[in-house]
Amino acid sequence: MKILVLSALLMLNSVALAGFEMHSFTSDPFSFTIGAPLTWTLLPASFPTEEYRLHNQNLYDLVSERHMVPIIRIVKPIHETQAISPAVQVFVEPDEGETPVEYLATTIKMSATSYRDFRIVKAPSDNILNGTKAAFMECTFVVEYSGGRSFPTDSRLWAIGRDKMMFVIAVSGEPDDLKALSQEIDMIMGTVRFKKE
């Protein structure tokens, strides 16, 4: 399901980047690494890494069965429980032959009917992320929770096709928060790497 939006084996390291102490998080099955300042927190992700390791299951088949579940989730806890915190999530799903731009265009069609006040800020376009071909888009919408709570949300998405799979990196949060954290978000996106080329 292409709607915007750990039991994974992650290795935690600390590195310095632009004056910030950084965590480095690696999802070994996907040879994927991303970093974040120490003020960001790693949360449990949903991809069943242990199932993959114990049963030696084909990674592509497992992604097909459990698509669009996060392999890495990082949040910046700046709000009380009454609001949403900025988050970076990495999802993987089967590549169905679409280019990254086509993939993001498909998410727009599905998300427009799933979220209130859905608006495109930047339409899907070709992009380069740390030397890797990608696509980028930005949109806004309203997240609604039970009890009548709702929050304006900004979502920035990068899509990267790799090894018959589509990697989607979603950065989301309240617009003012993402604006205030733009330097940290740029640093996080600057750490995205695939270990095997």
Secondary structure per residue as TSV (DSSP state, phi and psi in degrees):
chain	resnum	aa	ss	phi	psi
A	1	M	-	360.0	128.7
A	2	K	-	-101.7	66.0
A	3	I	-	-109.6	133.2
A	4	L	-	-52.3	146.2
A	5	V	-	-156.9	360.0
A	6	L	-	360.0	80.0
A	7	S	-	-80.1	16.2
A	8	A	S	-71.2	150.6
A	9	L	-	-83.4	110.8
A	10	L	E	-119.7	140.4
A	11	M	E	-104.9	132.8
A	12	L	E	-109.0	124.5
A	13	N	E	-130.3	163.6
A	14	S	E	-117.8	131.5
A	15	V	E	-136.9	160.2
A	16	A	E	-101.0	135.3
A	17	L	E	-145.6	122.6
A	18	A	T	50.4	40.1
A	19	G	T	84.2	-3.4
A	20	F	E	-104.2	140.6
A	21	E	E	-77.4	134.6
A	22	M	E	-123.4	144.5
A	23	H	E	-84.5	154.8
A	24	S	E	-127.3	124.9
A	25	F	E	-115.6	128.0
A	26	T	E	-122.0	128.5
A	27	S	E	-98.6	101.4
A	28	D	G	-58.3	-44.7
A	29	P	G	-56.8	-31.9
A	30	F	G	-100.7	1.1
A	31	S	T	52.0	39.7
A	32	F	E	-114.9	135.5
A	33	T	E	-131.5	139.5
A	34	I	E	-144.4	149.7
A	35	G	E	-120.1	168.1
A	36	A	E	-158.7	151.9
A	37	P	E	-57.8	157.0
A	38	L	T	-62.3	-18.8
A	39	T	T	-77.2	-7.8
A	40	W	S	-93.7	148.0
A	41	T	E	-117.9	133.9
A	42	L	E	-77.4	131.2
A	43	L	E	-109.8	160.4
A	44	P	-	-59.5	139.5
A	45	A	-	-105.0	174.1
A	46	S	-	-103.8	-15.6
A	47	F	S	-67.1	130.7
A	48	P	-	-79.2	70.7
A	49	T	H	-59.8	-39.9
A	50	E	H	-63.7	-38.6
A	51	E	H	-61.7	-42.0
A	52	Y	H	-61.4	-44.8
A	53	R	H	-71.5	-43.0
A	54	L	H	-69.4	-36.4
A	55	H	H	-103.4	1.3
A	56	N	T	50.6	39.7
A	57	Q	-	-74.2	147.6
A	58	N	-	-60.1	127.0
A	59	L	H	-62.9	-41.1
A	60	Y	H	-63.0	-42.0
A	61	D	H	-63.1	-40.0
A	62	L	H	-67.3	-38.5
A	63	V	H	-63.2	-38.1
A	64	S	H	-63.5	-36.0
A	65	E	H	-78.3	-34.6
A	66	R	T	-121.1	49.1
A	67	H	T	-72.6	156.1
A	68	M	T	54.5	41.4
A	69	V	E	-111.8	140.3
A	70	P	E	-68.2	140.1
A	71	I	E	-94.9	-23.0
A	72	I	E	-145.8	136.1
A	73	R	E	-134.3	125.6
A	74	I	E	-128.6	134.5
A	75	V	E	-128.4	156.2
A	76	K	-	-108.1	101.7
A	77	P	-	-76.9	94.1
A	78	I	-	-118.7	-4.5
A	79	H	S	-118.2	159.3
A	80	E	-	-71.4	178.7
A	81	T	T	-69.4	-7.9
A	82	Q	T	-81.5	-2.8
A	83	A	S	-140.0	172.8
A	84	I	-	-94.8	146.5
A	85	S	-	-100.6	148.3
A	86	P	-	-57.0	141.1
A	87	A	E	-142.1	149.2
A	88	V	E	-121.2	122.6
A	89	Q	E	-126.9	142.2
A	90	V	E	-116.0	122.0
A	91	F	E	-115.0	157.0
A	92	V	E	-137.2	136.9
A	93	E	E	-144.9	165.5
A	94	P	E	-61.1	140.9
A	95	D	-	-80.6	119.3
A	96	E	-	-99.3	26.3
A	97	G	S	90.6	2.3
A	98	E	-	-84.8	150.6
A	99	T	-	-73.2	161.9
A	100	P	H	-55.6	-37.9
A	101	V	H	-64.9	-43.8
A	102	E	H	-63.3	-38.5
A	103	Y	H	-59.8	-48.9
A	104	L	H	-65.4	-34.5
A	105	A	H	-62.6	-36.0
A	106	T	H	-67.0	-37.0
A	107	T	H	-63.6	-32.6
A	108	I	H	-62.0	-46.6
A	109	K	H	-59.6	-42.5
A	110	M	H	-75.7	-39.1
A	111	S	H	-72.6	-30.9
A	112	A	H	-60.7	-28.3
A	113	T	T	-94.8	-6.0
A	114	S	T	-102.2	-20.8
A	115	Y	S	-124.4	143.2
A	116	R	E	-74.8	143.5
A	117	D	E	54.9	40.0
A	118	F	E	-69.7	127.6
A	119	R	E	-139.4	144.0
A	120	I	E	-90.5	124.6
A	121	V	E	-91.0	-44.3
A	122	K	E	-137.8	119.2
A	123	A	E	-66.1	155.7
A	124	P	E	-55.6	133.0
A	125	S	E	-148.4	158.3
A	126	D	E	-62.7	146.3
A	127	N	E	-151.4	159.0
A	128	I	E	-118.7	124.8
A	129	L	E	-115.0	105.3
A	130	N	T	53.0	42.8
A	131	G	T	86.5	-2.0
A	132	T	E	-106.5	135.0
A	133	K	E	-62.8	134.6
A	134	A	E	-151.1	-179.4
A	135	A	E	-131.4	153.4
A	136	F	E	-134.8	145.1
A	137	M	E	-150.4	161.3
A	138	E	E	-138.4	140.6
A	139	C	E	-146.3	164.0
A	140	T	E	-126.9	153.0
A	141	F	E	-163.8	178.2
A	142	V	E	-111.8	125.4
A	143	V	E	-90.5	128.8
A	144	E	E	-116.2	134.5
A	145	Y	-	-118.2	164.9
A	146	S	G	-60.8	153.6
A	147	G	G	85.5	8.0
A	148	G	G	83.2	4.6
A	149	R	-	-76.3	138.7
A	150	S	E	-146.2	148.8
A	151	F	E	-138.2	131.5
A	152	P	E	-65.5	139.7
A	153	T	E	-133.7	137.2
A	154	D	E	-107.0	135.7
A	155	S	E	-131.4	126.8
A	156	R	E	-114.2	129.4
A	157	L	E	-125.9	134.1
A	158	W	E	-116.8	136.2
A	159	A	E	-120.6	135.0
A	160	I	E	-135.0	120.0
A	161	G	E	-84.9	132.1
A	162	R	E	-160.5	129.2
A	163	D	T	50.6	49.5
A	164	K	T	65.3	15.9
A	165	M	E	-131.2	153.8
A	166	M	E	-108.9	118.2
A	167	F	E	-91.6	131.8
A	168	V	E	-124.2	121.2
A	169	I	E	-106.2	118.2
A	170	A	E	-113.5	122.9
A	171	V	E	-110.3	120.3
A	172	S	E	-140.1	156.9
A	173	G	E	166.5	-179.5
A	174	E	-	-68.0	140.5
A	175	P	H	-52.2	-43.7
A	176	D	H	-64.5	-36.2
A	177	D	H	-66.0	-46.1
A	178	L	H	-64.6	-36.1
A	179	K	H	-63.3	-44.3
A	180	A	H	-66.0	-27.9
A	181	L	T	-100.4	16.8
A	182	S	H	-58.7	-37.4
A	183	Q	H	-65.4	-43.5
A	184	E	H	-66.2	-39.9
A	185	I	H	-64.5	-41.8
A	186	D	H	-60.7	-39.1
A	187	M	H	-65.1	-43.3
A	188	I	H	-59.1	-49.0
A	189	M	H	-65.7	-27.2
A	190	G	H	-71.2	-12.6
A	191	T	T	-94.3	-6.7
A	192	V	-	-63.1	124.0
A	193	R	E	-144.6	147.9
A	194	F	E	-105.1	125.2
A	195	K	S	-69.4	-34.6
A	196	K	-	-103.4	124.4
A	197	E	-	-107.1	360.0
